[in-house]
Amino acid sequence: MENLVPELHTLLTHPSYLRRLTGMQAASIMSELDEELTLSDLLPLVLSLATDAVPNIRFNVAKALVTMAPWLTAASITTSVMPCLETLREDKDRDVVYFSKEAIRKIKEEQKSKLAAANQ
């Protein structure tokens, strides 16, 4: 992780949108490895791309957040993820709007499932 996280930061801030996209996809996959790392490093990196100039990056933020959601705390979803997705839902690009709405729906469904399982 000492080597990967700085490299991800480099990719996510690279001028090439393809490298930023690759870094974001790697961050979402890596979120499965360590909850603490996800909350402290990976989630903030992905969220920072929500304002990227390239719509493809912005809608992939929504997709990455869905992938990361199972390893996030309810508090981080409420305070960070959902506000980001709500902002993306108002984007001028229709693909960004579509994927952010889908992400909101999927994350809410997953939260309901977790709550139902916890209540059994």
matplotlib code that plots the C-alpha trace (Angstrom):
import matplotlib.pyplot as plt

x = [0.0, 2.9, 3.8, 0.4, -1.4, 1.1, 1.1, -2.7, -2.5, -0.1, -2.5, -5.6, -4.0, -2.4, -3.3, -4.4, -8.1, -7.3, -4.7, -7.1, -9.8, -7.3, -6.4, -10.0, -10.8, -7.8, -8.9, -12.4, -11.0, -8.5, -11.3, -12.1, -8.7, -8.7, -11.6, -9.4, -7.4, -10.6, -11.9, -8.7, -7.2, -9.1, -12.6, -11.2, -9.2, -12.2, -14.4, -11.9, -12.6, -16.3, -15.6, -13.3, -13.8, -14.3, -17.8, -16.5, -14.5, -17.5, -19.8, -17.1, -16.9, -20.5, -19.8, -16.7, -18.7, -21.1, -18.2, -16.7, -20.0, -20.0, -16.7, -17.7, -19.3, -22.9, -21.5, -19.2, -22.0, -24.3, -21.7, -19.5, -20.9, -24.5, -23.8, -21.4, -23.9, -26.6, -24.3, -23.5, -27.3, -27.6, -24.7, -25.1, -24.1, -26.9, -24.6, -23.3, -26.9, -27.9, -25.0, -25.4, -29.1, -28.3, -25.6, -28.0, -30.6, -28.1, -26.5, -29.9, -30.9, -27.7, -28.2, -31.7, -30.5, -27.8, -30.3, -32.8, -30.0, -28.9, -32.5, -32.9]
y = [0.0, 2.3, 2.1, 1.8, 4.7, 7.3, 5.8, 6.0, 9.7, 10.3, 8.5, 10.3, 13.7, 13.0, 15.2, 12.2, 11.3, 7.7, 7.5, 9.2, 6.6, 3.7, 5.0, 5.4, 1.9, 0.6, 2.5, 1.0, -2.5, -1.9, -0.8, -4.5, -5.0, -2.8, -0.8, 1.7, 2.4, 2.8, 5.4, 7.3, 7.3, 5.7, 7.3, 10.8, 10.2, 9.0, 11.8, 14.3, 13.3, 14.1, 17.6, 16.4, 18.3, 15.0, 13.5, 10.0, 10.4, 11.9, 9.0, 6.5, 8.2, 7.1, 3.6, 3.4, 4.5, 1.7, -0.8, 0.8, 1.1, -2.4, -1.6, 1.9, 2.9, 4.1, 7.4, 7.8, 7.0, 9.5, 12.3, 11.8, 9.4, 10.5, 14.2, 13.6, 11.5, 14.1, 16.7, 14.4, 13.8, 17.5, 17.4, 18.8, 15.5, 13.0, 10.0, 11.4, 12.0, 8.4, 6.7, 8.9, 8.0, 4.3, 4.6, 6.2, 3.5, 0.7, 2.0, 2.6, -0.9, -2.3, -0.3, -1.6, -5.2, -4.6, -3.2, -6.0, -8.6, -6.9, -6.9, -10.7]
z = [0.0, 0.6, -3.0, -4.6, -3.0, -4.1, -7.6, -7.6, -6.6, -9.5, -11.9, -10.6, -11.1, -14.5, -17.4, -19.5, -18.8, -19.7, -16.9, -14.5, -15.5, -15.0, -11.6, -10.5, -11.6, -9.7, -6.6, -6.7, -7.1, -4.3, -2.0, -1.4, 0.2, 3.2, 4.7, 6.6, 3.4, 1.5, 3.9, 4.5, 1.0, -1.8, -1.3, -1.2, -4.3, -6.2, -4.9, -6.0, -9.6, -9.4, -10.7, -13.5, -16.9, -18.7, -18.4, -18.8, -15.7, -13.8, -14.7, -13.8, -10.3, -9.8, -11.0, -8.7, -5.7, -6.3, -6.3, -3.2, -1.2, 0.4, 2.1, 3.3, 6.6, 6.7, 7.9, 4.9, 2.5, 4.2, 4.5, 1.4, -1.2, -1.4, -1.5, -4.4, -6.3, -5.7, -7.2, -10.2, -10.6, -11.6, -14.1, -17.6, -19.2, -19.6, -19.1, -15.8, -14.7, -15.7, -13.9, -10.8, -10.5, -11.0, -8.3, -5.9, -6.5, -6.1, -3.0, -1.3, -2.2, -0.7, 2.5, 2.8, 2.4, 5.0, 7.4, 6.8, 7.4, 10.6, 11.9, 11.4]

ax = plt.figure().add_subplot(projection="3d")
ax.plot(x, y, z, "-o")
ax.set_aspect("equal")
plt.show()
